[in-house]
């Protein structure tokens, strides 16, 4: 899985559009509670600064569903990134348009600008060619350093590559190198831990891993779809009704191939989808019709951890619950 890297191209004086993953958790006061993803992008950003590039960062934050929503503005990220870089990061008021173009054209070598949330436009997730072209028009070179979103064919991840020469950032390259080694020649036992909200986001990942791993652990919101596929009550929990049959097929395929699949045995539930709502731990067979399953329970934690500890190779992709809360 060799990819062209940014250290293979001359960037001095060039406008470089960098897709980063700044989808960070915020508290009720819109303060960042975990800046890990911002720090992970620093090697690429600092390299481009040192090389004299004009850096244009593009990211999503949350799920604004194609509409401008100040709750999901990337402004707090610009503040934190400025602190980490020791240099002001210019926060654009949009991600496309004449005003943005004017702001970008004023950038000097080593300057950094952060575009506003790309998901304020529904065209982003629809991978609209015109929208991708407008994003690409801001820059001379495209760099993808957002491994966590690279599997989605969105305008800022796939669409722009039709109009700009594309390269991998250092974080992307590191992830690919590690993943390649794990997938191509894993030391066994080999366990994959897959979480996140939706099965649809990870279908190709799961189907690929079914051919390679010894154990597949499924948690997070996507586990609800698998639990419902087994006939269990999952209450008001997030579930993809149109993927229940697919989840059942995956479970059957794993069984037929002698692959172990672990699902949560207990969950943390609440009557409301709120951070301060009272919660309790129940067995997955005891979820009530008005419950939201928001995390795996302590029994599941022990079960999953024991399997991970006993493994020689582990791939983990996605959270086991609503980590933002």
C-alpha positions as a printed Julia matrix, in Angstrom:
325×3 Matrix{Float64}:
   0.0     0.0    0.0
   2.73    2.45  -0.99
   1.41    6.02  -1.3
   3.11    9.17  -2.54
   4.12   11.24   0.49
   4.44   14.99   1.0
   8.2    14.71   1.45
   8.39   13.67  -2.21
   7.07   16.96  -3.62
   8.28   20.57  -3.65
   5.81   22.67  -1.67
   7.61   26.0   -1.13
   5.31   28.84  -2.09
   2.54   26.4   -2.99
  -0.95   26.48  -1.52
  -1.49   23.08   0.08
  -4.98   21.85   0.99
  -4.62   19.42   3.91
  -7.53   17.2    4.93
  -7.16   16.71   8.69
  -9.39   15.04  11.25
 -10.23   17.74  13.8
 -13.51   16.1   14.85
 -12.71   16.68  18.52
 -15.07   16.39  21.52
 -16.4    19.64  22.97
 -18.12   20.28  26.32
 -21.28   22.36  26.81
 -19.16   25.53  26.8
 -17.58   24.5   23.49
 -14.23   23.86  25.12
 -12.13   21.04  23.66
 -11.96   18.13  26.11
  -9.41   16.06  24.14
  -6.98   17.57  21.63
  -5.3    14.29  20.62
  -6.44   14.55  17.01
  -5.12   18.09  16.7
  -1.72   17.09  18.08
  -1.6    14.1   15.73
  -1.65   16.47  12.73
   1.22   18.65  13.98
   4.09   16.75  12.27
   2.53   17.31   8.85
   1.56   20.91   9.54
   4.99   21.8   10.96
   6.8    20.11   8.07
   4.77   22.12   5.56
   5.46   25.31   7.53
   9.19   24.59   7.58
   9.11   23.95   3.83
   7.44   27.3    3.14
   4.02   26.06   2.08
   0.84   28.07   2.43
  -1.29   25.69   4.47
  -5.08   25.38   4.15
  -6.6    22.94   6.64
 -10.0    21.38   5.98
 -11.97   19.2    8.4
 -15.42   18.3    9.62
 -16.74   18.49  13.17
 -19.76   16.56  14.39
 -22.84   15.94  12.28
 -24.37   19.3   11.26
 -26.25   17.5    8.47
 -25.42   19.9    5.68
 -26.54   23.06   7.47
 -24.61   25.9    9.09
 -24.74   25.35  12.85
 -22.51   27.47  15.16
 -22.49   24.54  17.62
 -20.24   22.7   15.16
 -17.95   25.58  14.21
 -14.24   24.77  14.09
 -13.39   28.11  15.75
 -12.34   26.46  19.09
  -9.97   24.23  17.1
  -8.32   27.25  15.5
  -7.7    28.7   18.97
  -6.15   25.47  20.29
  -4.08   24.9   17.16
  -2.74   28.46  17.42
  -1.59   27.68  20.96
   0.1    24.45  19.88
   1.85   26.05  16.9
   2.8    29.25  18.7
   1.41   31.07  15.68
  -1.99   32.51  14.85
  -4.14   30.23  12.74
  -6.46   32.18  10.46
 -10.05   30.97  10.94
 -12.01   31.27   7.7
 -15.71   32.11   7.89
 -16.54   29.49   5.25
 -14.83   26.72   3.32
 -15.56   27.9   -0.23
 -16.44   31.19  -1.9
 -14.87   34.5   -2.87
 -14.19   35.67   0.7
 -12.33   32.45   1.47
 -10.34   32.75  -1.76
  -9.31   36.29  -0.81
  -8.21   35.11   2.67
  -6.19   32.26   1.17
  -4.53   34.55  -1.37
  -3.21   36.69   1.49
  -1.37   33.76   3.08
   2.4    33.98   3.23
   4.86   31.09   3.24
   4.44   29.13   6.49
   1.02   30.65   7.25
  -1.85   28.41   8.32
  -5.58   28.84   7.68
  -8.4    26.62   8.89
 -11.54   26.43   6.76
 -14.92   26.34   8.45
 -16.66   22.97   8.93
 -16.86   21.33   5.52
 -20.01   19.46   6.56
 -21.95   22.73   6.72
 -22.53   21.82   3.06
 -24.53   18.7    2.22
 -22.45   18.49  -0.96
 -19.49   17.33   1.15
 -20.94   13.96   2.13
 -22.59   13.59  -1.28
 -19.15   14.03  -2.9
 -20.6    16.64  -5.22
 -18.12   17.31  -8.08
 -18.82   21.06  -8.23
 -18.22   21.4   -4.48
 -15.03   19.33  -4.7
 -13.85   21.52  -7.58
 -14.43   24.67  -5.52
 -12.4    23.23  -2.63
  -9.63   22.17  -4.97
  -9.54   25.62  -6.59
  -8.15   27.02  -3.33
  -4.88   25.1   -3.65
  -2.1    23.73  -5.84
  -1.55   20.44  -3.98
  -3.77   18.16  -1.87
  -2.6    16.23   1.2
  -4.74   13.7    3.04
  -3.7    13.31   6.67
  -7.1    12.19   7.99
  -6.85    8.41   8.21
 -10.04    8.16  10.29
 -12.16    9.64   7.49
 -10.2     8.42   4.46
 -12.56    5.47   3.93
 -15.43    7.86   3.14
 -15.78    9.0   -0.47
 -16.57   12.61   0.4
 -15.69   15.75  -1.52
 -12.81   16.67   0.78
 -11.34   13.17   0.84
 -11.97   11.68  -2.62
 -13.54   14.36  -4.77
 -10.67   16.85  -4.64
  -8.18   14.21  -5.86
  -9.8    14.49  -9.29
  -8.52   18.06  -9.57
  -5.26   18.21  -7.6
  -2.1    16.1   -7.31
  -2.59   14.14  -4.08
  -0.16   13.01  -1.38
  -0.28   11.33   2.01
   0.58   13.28   5.15
   2.87   11.83   7.78
   0.03   10.61  10.01
  -1.64    8.91   7.06
   1.65    7.32   6.0
   2.31    6.05   9.52
  -1.18    4.54   9.79
  -0.87    2.86   6.39
   2.57    1.45   7.21
   1.36    0.0   10.52
  -1.89   -1.31   9.0
  -0.08   -2.88   6.05
   2.25   -4.81   8.31
  -0.63   -5.98  10.49
  -2.83   -7.06   7.59
  -0.21   -8.6    5.33
   1.83  -10.56   7.85
   0.19  -10.46  11.31
   1.59  -12.23  14.33
  -1.26  -14.39  15.63
  -3.61  -14.44  17.45
  -4.9   -11.46  15.46
  -7.82   -9.46  16.91
  -9.69   -6.52  15.42
 -11.71   -4.2   17.64
 -14.28   -2.23  15.63
 -16.55    0.49  17.04
 -18.2     3.73  16.05
 -21.76    4.64  15.28
 -22.67    2.94  12.03
 -22.19   -0.43  10.36
 -22.5     1.35   6.99
 -19.31    3.31   7.73
 -17.33    0.11   8.28
 -18.85   -2.49   5.94
 -15.8    -2.83   3.7
 -13.48   -2.81   6.71
 -15.42   -5.6    8.44
 -15.74   -7.74   5.31
 -12.01   -7.41   4.65
 -11.09   -8.27   8.24
 -13.34  -11.35   8.24
 -10.81  -12.95   5.9
  -7.81  -12.12   8.04
  -8.47  -12.01  11.8
  -8.95  -14.72  14.41
 -11.33  -12.62  16.53
 -13.54   -9.66  15.63
 -14.82   -7.53  18.52
 -17.74   -5.2   17.76
 -18.76   -2.37  20.09
 -20.07    1.18  19.93
 -23.36    2.17  18.34
 -22.86   -0.31  15.53
 -23.08   -3.19  18.02
 -26.79   -2.36  18.46
 -27.48   -3.37  14.87
 -25.79   -6.74  15.46
 -27.65   -7.24  18.75
 -30.96   -6.54  17.03
 -29.96   -8.96  14.26
 -29.84  -11.59  17.04
 -33.4   -10.73  18.02
 -32.6    -8.65  21.09
 -34.48   -5.56  22.27
 -32.28   -2.5   21.89
 -34.78    0.18  22.94
 -34.23    3.67  21.53
 -30.58    2.96  20.83
 -28.97    3.94  17.54
 -29.65    1.18  15.01
 -29.48    0.9   11.23
 -32.66   -0.94  10.35
 -31.57   -1.35   6.72
 -28.35   -3.07   7.8
 -29.85   -5.71  10.12
 -29.88   -8.37   7.39
 -26.27   -7.51   6.55
 -25.28   -7.84  10.22
 -26.97  -11.24  10.3
 -25.04  -12.29   7.17
 -21.75  -11.19   8.74
 -22.5   -13.18  11.9
 -23.36  -16.27   9.83
 -20.27  -15.9    7.65
 -18.05  -15.63  10.72
 -19.6   -18.72  12.26
 -19.18  -20.72   9.07
 -15.53  -19.66   8.81
 -14.76  -20.52  12.43
 -14.14  -16.86  13.23
 -14.9   -15.66  16.75
 -17.1   -12.55  16.98
 -17.51  -10.87  20.35
 -20.42   -8.52  21.0
 -21.19   -6.64  24.24
 -22.72   -8.8   26.97
 -23.69   -5.79  29.1
 -24.23   -2.12  28.33
 -24.55    1.24  30.03
 -28.06    2.53  29.4
 -29.93    5.75  30.09
 -33.44    7.04  29.5
 -32.07   10.15  27.77
 -29.26   10.84  25.34
 -27.63   13.38  27.64
 -24.3    13.53  29.45
 -25.9    14.21  32.85
 -28.74   11.71  32.54
 -28.72    8.95  35.21
 -27.37    5.68  33.85
 -27.27    2.03  34.88
 -25.6    -1.16  33.7
 -27.77   -4.0   32.35
 -27.27   -7.24  30.48
 -27.96   -6.89  26.76
 -30.98   -9.15  27.26
 -32.46   -6.64  29.75
 -32.5    -3.45  27.66
 -35.9    -1.8   28.05
 -37.95   -0.26  25.21
 -37.23    3.3   26.41
 -33.48    2.77  27.02
 -30.57    4.18  25.07
 -27.51    1.91  25.05
 -24.63    4.4   25.24
 -21.55    2.34  26.1
 -20.28   -1.16  26.76
 -20.53   -2.3   30.39
 -17.81   -3.47  32.79
 -18.36   -7.15  31.99
 -17.86   -6.42  28.29
 -14.78   -4.34  29.11
 -13.22   -7.32  30.9
 -14.21   -9.73  28.13
 -12.81   -7.52  25.37
  -9.66   -6.62  27.32
  -8.88  -10.28  28.06
  -9.06  -11.08  24.35
  -6.89   -8.1   23.43
  -4.27   -9.01  26.06
  -4.14  -12.57  24.75
  -3.56  -11.35  21.17
  -0.27  -10.69  19.44
  -1.66   -8.28  16.85
  -4.52   -5.85  17.49
  -6.21   -3.34  15.18
  -8.62   -0.92  16.89
 -10.88    1.35  14.86
 -13.66    3.37  16.5
 -14.93    4.03  20.03
 -16.92    1.59  22.16
 -19.47    4.17  23.26
 -20.49    7.82  23.32
 -17.01    8.96  24.33
 -17.97   12.64  23.83
 -20.04   12.37  27.01
